[in-house]
Amino acid sequence: MQISLDGYVTPGKGSANFNWDAEVRNYCLENTNGVESILLGRNTANDFIQYWASVAANPADPNIEFGKRLTEIPKIVFSRKLKNSKWNNSRLAKGNIAEEINKLKKQKGKDMLVYGGSSFVSTLLKHKLVDDVYLLLNPVAFSDGLTIFKQRTNLKLVNATTFSCGTVVLHYQPL
């Protein structure tokens, strides 16, 4: 998750404008190696899937390689409201989030990567369904917005990686 210094993943108003440069882009691309599926909440899927498909289709976009990778990885969208998936390369998970995630975790295969949104990730953390947390800490403070930490969450730092643009990746494991 991209996150501000004061703990918000999205500001109260407007776009996040997080720091991305070639180093961060490459890190995020490498982070998708070994990923079998991307998990998304319904609200995030609406924007995420369409946005990255448009990036993947634009040869002039500096994030084209990352966009192509995100577009090719199958998505699992969690929604109790939708009857069918309206996105390419995706399927719905309609049941109880904890039960659905635990079923997925029992299957053989590669890793799953969660790309949000904030309430979806918060629910996963609440039910202790996340094995690793990667926070891309950006040198900005919003003072208001959405957070993934809606309850106390104890984490153990595994690694920290700094980038020249000022963004730091903090890799944690929940306790």
C-alpha positions as CSV (number, residue, x, y, z in Angstrom):
1,M,0.0,0.0,0.0
2,Q,1.1,3.5,-0.7
3,I,0.9,5.5,2.5
4,S,1.6,9.0,3.7
5,L,3.8,9.9,6.6
6,D,0.7,10.4,8.7
7,G,-0.8,7.1,7.8
8,Y,-3.3,7.8,5.1
9,V,-3.5,5.8,1.8
10,T,-5.7,8.4,0.2
11,P,-6.1,12.1,1.1
12,G,-9.5,13.4,2.2
13,K,-9.9,15.3,-1.1
14,G,-8.0,15.0,-4.4
15,S,-5.4,12.5,-5.6
16,A,-2.6,11.1,-3.6
17,N,0.3,12.3,-5.8
18,F,2.8,9.8,-4.3
19,N,6.4,9.9,-5.3
20,W,7.2,7.4,-8.1
21,D,10.4,7.3,-10.0
22,A,12.2,4.6,-12.0
23,E,13.6,2.9,-8.8
24,V,10.1,2.7,-7.2
25,R,8.6,1.5,-10.5
26,N,11.2,-1.2,-10.8
27,Y,10.7,-2.3,-7.2
28,C,7.0,-2.6,-7.7
29,L,7.5,-4.5,-11.0
30,E,9.9,-6.9,-9.3
31,N,7.4,-7.3,-6.4
32,T,4.9,-8.9,-8.9
33,N,7.3,-11.7,-9.8
34,G,5.9,-14.9,-8.4
35,V,2.4,-13.4,-8.0
36,E,-0.4,-15.6,-9.2
37,S,-3.3,-13.3,-8.5
38,I,-4.2,-9.8,-7.3
39,L,-6.9,-9.4,-4.7
40,L,-9.1,-6.3,-4.8
41,G,-12.1,-4.9,-3.1
42,R,-15.0,-4.0,-5.5
43,N,-14.6,-0.2,-5.1
44,T,-10.9,-0.3,-5.9
45,A,-11.4,-2.7,-8.8
46,N,-13.6,-0.2,-10.6
47,D,-10.7,2.2,-11.0
48,F,-7.6,0.0,-10.7
49,I,-8.3,-2.5,-13.5
50,Q,-9.4,0.2,-16.0
51,Y,-6.5,2.5,-15.1
52,W,-3.7,-0.1,-15.4
53,A,-5.2,-1.4,-18.7
54,S,-5.1,2.1,-20.1
55,V,-1.4,2.4,-19.0
56,A,-0.6,-1.0,-20.5
57,A,-2.1,0.2,-23.8
58,N,-0.1,3.5,-24.0
59,P,3.4,3.1,-25.3
60,A,4.3,6.6,-24.2
61,D,3.4,5.9,-20.5
62,P,6.6,5.5,-18.3
63,N,4.7,2.8,-16.3
64,I,3.7,0.7,-19.4
65,E,5.7,-2.4,-18.3
66,F,4.2,-2.3,-14.8
67,G,0.7,-1.7,-16.4
68,K,1.1,-4.7,-18.7
69,R,2.2,-6.9,-15.7
70,L,-0.7,-5.8,-13.6
71,T,-3.1,-6.3,-16.5
72,E,-1.9,-9.8,-17.2
73,I,-2.1,-11.1,-13.6
74,P,-5.5,-12.5,-12.9
75,K,-7.6,-10.5,-10.4
76,I,-10.0,-11.8,-7.7
77,V,-12.5,-9.1,-6.8
78,F,-14.3,-9.3,-3.5
79,S,-17.9,-8.2,-3.7
80,R,-21.2,-9.4,-2.3
81,K,-23.2,-6.9,-4.5
82,L,-22.0,-7.9,-8.0
83,K,-23.5,-10.9,-9.7
84,N,-20.8,-11.2,-12.4
85,S,-17.4,-9.8,-13.0
86,K,-17.4,-6.9,-15.4
87,W,-13.7,-6.8,-15.8
88,N,-11.3,-8.7,-18.1
89,N,-9.1,-11.3,-16.5
90,S,-11.0,-11.3,-13.2
91,R,-13.4,-13.3,-11.2
92,L,-15.6,-12.6,-8.2
93,A,-15.3,-13.9,-4.7
94,K,-18.7,-13.4,-3.1
95,G,-18.6,-15.2,0.2
96,N,-17.3,-14.2,3.6
97,I,-13.9,-12.6,3.2
98,A,-12.2,-14.6,5.9
99,E,-13.5,-17.9,4.5
100,E,-12.7,-17.0,0.9
101,I,-9.1,-15.9,1.7
102,N,-8.5,-19.0,3.8
103,K,-9.7,-21.2,0.9
104,L,-7.3,-19.3,-1.4
105,K,-4.4,-19.6,1.0
106,K,-4.9,-23.4,1.2
107,Q,-4.5,-23.8,-2.6
108,K,-1.2,-24.6,-4.1
109,G,0.3,-21.9,-6.2
110,K,2.2,-18.7,-6.1
111,D,1.7,-15.6,-3.9
112,M,-1.4,-13.4,-3.9
113,L,-0.9,-9.6,-3.8
114,V,-3.5,-7.3,-2.4
115,Y,-3.9,-3.9,-4.0
116,G,-6.7,-2.6,-1.8
117,G,-8.8,-0.6,-1.2
118,S,-8.4,0.8,2.3
119,S,-11.5,-0.8,3.9
120,F,-10.7,-4.2,2.2
121,V,-7.1,-4.2,3.5
122,S,-8.3,-3.0,6.9
123,T,-10.7,-6.0,7.0
124,L,-7.9,-8.4,6.0
125,L,-5.7,-7.0,8.8
126,K,-8.5,-7.2,11.3
127,H,-9.1,-10.9,10.6
128,K,-5.3,-11.6,10.5
129,L,-5.4,-12.7,6.9
130,V,-2.2,-10.9,5.7
131,D,1.2,-12.6,5.9
132,D,3.3,-9.6,4.9
133,V,2.6,-5.9,4.8
134,Y,4.6,-3.7,2.3
135,L,4.1,0.0,2.9
136,L,5.4,2.4,0.4
137,L,5.9,5.4,2.8
138,N,5.9,8.6,0.8
139,P,7.4,11.9,2.0
140,V,4.0,13.7,2.2
141,A,1.5,14.3,5.0
142,F,-2.2,14.7,4.2
143,S,-3.7,15.4,7.7
144,D,-6.9,13.7,6.6
145,G,-8.1,10.8,4.5
146,L,-8.5,7.0,4.4
147,T,-6.3,4.6,6.4
148,I,-5.9,0.8,6.4
149,F,-5.3,0.9,10.2
150,K,-8.8,1.1,11.8
151,Q,-7.8,-1.0,14.8
152,R,-4.5,-1.6,16.7
153,T,-2.2,-3.6,14.4
154,N,1.1,-4.8,15.8
155,L,3.8,-5.4,13.2
156,K,7.4,-6.6,13.1
157,L,9.8,-4.8,10.8
158,V,11.5,-7.3,8.4
159,N,13.2,-4.9,6.0
160,A,13.4,-1.2,4.9
161,T,14.4,-0.1,1.4
162,T,15.0,3.6,0.6
163,F,14.7,5.2,-2.8
164,S,16.3,8.4,-4.0
165,C,12.9,10.1,-4.5
166,G,12.4,9.9,-0.7
167,T,10.0,7.0,-0.7
168,V,10.8,4.1,1.7
169,V,9.4,0.6,1.4
170,L,8.7,-0.9,4.9
171,H,8.2,-4.6,4.9
172,Y,6.4,-5.9,8.0
173,Q,4.9,-9.1,9.3
174,P,1.9,-9.0,11.5
175,L,2.4,-10.2,15.1
